[in-house]
Amino acid sequence: QVRLVESGGGLVQPGGSLRLSCKASGTLYFSLYVMGWYRQAPGNQPELVADITDSGNTNYGDSVKGRFIITRDAGRLTVTLQMNGLTPEDTAVYYCNARRTAPNKLLWGQGTQVTVAS
């Protein structure tokens, strides 16, 4: 059974940085998956933060461009989100996501809380 386990959330002051990590475990052809991060704040719809393909192509949500960086490590089966210049608007539960096609599969982690407050 494949699992995605996030870590690295917490409380940070505005302007600070946090690094989130997501490790995949189980039988997973990691290279076939697009790995990503989504977030959901109370009362809001889930939104894409960033995703990355095996070849390193990245896609960022407009609100995080220039501040967040997503990377992946095939050897460690991990995807990392470096978050810089955090603002209170970044407060949300952040979810790791893995998706592939042929066959279609979609996996989610349990989520990690990020709170930006002074």
C-alpha positions as CSV (number, residue, x, y, z in Angstrom):
1,Q,0.0,0.0,0.0
2,V,1.4,3.4,-1.0
3,R,1.4,6.1,1.5
4,L,2.4,9.8,1.4
5,V,3.6,11.2,4.7
6,E,4.1,15.0,5.1
7,S,6.3,16.7,7.6
8,G,7.6,20.2,8.4
9,G,4.5,22.2,9.1
10,G,4.2,24.5,12.0
11,L,3.9,28.1,13.2
12,V,6.1,30.8,11.6
13,Q,6.2,34.6,11.7
14,P,5.3,36.7,8.7
15,G,8.3,36.9,6.4
16,G,9.7,33.6,7.7
17,S,10.4,30.3,5.9
18,L,9.3,26.7,6.3
19,R,10.2,23.6,4.4
20,L,7.7,20.8,3.9
21,S,8.6,17.3,2.9
22,C,6.6,14.5,1.7
23,K,7.9,10.9,1.6
24,A,6.3,8.1,-0.4
25,S,6.4,4.6,0.9
26,G,5.3,1.3,-0.5
27,T,5.4,0.1,-4.0
28,L,5.5,3.2,-6.1
29,Y,6.9,3.9,-9.5
30,F,7.9,7.3,-8.4
31,S,9.1,8.5,-11.8
32,L,5.7,8.0,-13.3
33,Y,4.0,10.4,-10.8
34,V,3.6,14.1,-10.9
35,M,4.2,15.1,-7.4
36,G,2.6,18.2,-5.9
37,W,1.4,20.3,-3.0
38,Y,-2.1,21.6,-2.5
39,R,-3.5,23.7,0.3
40,Q,-6.8,24.5,1.8
41,A,-7.6,27.3,4.2
42,P,-10.8,27.3,6.3
43,G,-13.7,28.3,4.1
44,N,-11.7,28.2,0.9
45,Q,-11.5,25.7,-2.0
46,P,-8.4,23.6,-2.3
47,E,-5.8,25.2,-4.5
48,L,-2.7,24.1,-6.2
49,V,0.5,25.3,-4.6
50,A,3.0,23.7,-6.9
51,D,3.7,20.5,-8.8
52,I,6.7,18.9,-10.5
53,T,7.2,16.2,-13.0
54,D,9.9,13.5,-13.0
55,S,11.8,15.6,-15.6
56,G,11.7,18.6,-13.3
57,N,9.1,20.7,-15.0
58,T,7.4,22.8,-12.4
59,N,4.1,24.6,-12.1
60,Y,3.2,27.1,-9.4
61,G,0.1,28.8,-8.2
62,D,0.0,32.5,-8.9
63,S,0.0,33.4,-5.2
64,V,3.3,31.6,-4.5
65,K,5.3,32.3,-7.6
66,G,8.7,33.7,-6.8
67,R,8.4,32.7,-3.1
68,F,8.0,28.9,-3.1
69,I,10.3,26.2,-4.6
70,I,9.3,22.6,-5.2
71,T,11.9,19.9,-5.7
72,R,11.9,16.1,-5.8
73,D,14.4,13.5,-5.0
74,A,13.8,10.2,-6.8
75,G,16.4,8.3,-4.7
76,R,14.6,9.3,-1.4
77,L,11.1,9.2,-2.9
78,T,10.5,12.7,-1.6
79,V,9.1,16.0,-2.7
80,T,10.0,19.1,-0.9
81,L,8.4,22.5,-0.8
82,Q,10.6,25.4,0.3
83,M,8.4,28.3,1.4
84,N,9.9,31.7,1.7
85,G,8.4,35.1,2.4
86,L,5.4,33.6,4.2
87,T,2.4,35.8,4.8
88,P,-0.8,35.1,6.9
89,E,-2.5,34.4,3.6
90,D,-0.4,31.2,3.3
91,T,-2.0,29.8,6.5
92,A,-3.6,26.5,5.5
93,V,-3.4,22.8,5.7
94,Y,-0.9,21.6,3.1
95,Y,-1.4,18.3,1.3
96,C,1.0,16.2,-0.6
97,N,-0.4,14.8,-3.8
98,A,0.8,12.2,-6.3
99,R,-1.0,11.6,-9.6
100,R,-0.4,9.5,-12.7
101,T,-2.2,8.3,-15.8
102,A,-2.4,5.0,-17.6
103,P,-3.7,3.8,-15.2
104,N,-5.1,6.8,-13.4
105,K,-4.1,7.0,-9.8
106,L,-4.4,9.8,-7.3
107,L,-2.8,9.7,-3.9
108,W,-3.0,12.2,-1.0
109,G,-1.1,12.6,2.3
110,Q,-2.8,13.3,5.6
111,G,-2.0,17.0,5.5
112,T,0.2,19.3,7.6
113,Q,-0.8,22.6,9.2
114,V,1.1,25.8,8.3
115,T,0.2,28.8,10.4
116,V,1.8,32.2,9.6
117,A,1.2,34.7,12.5
118,S,3.1,37.1,14.6
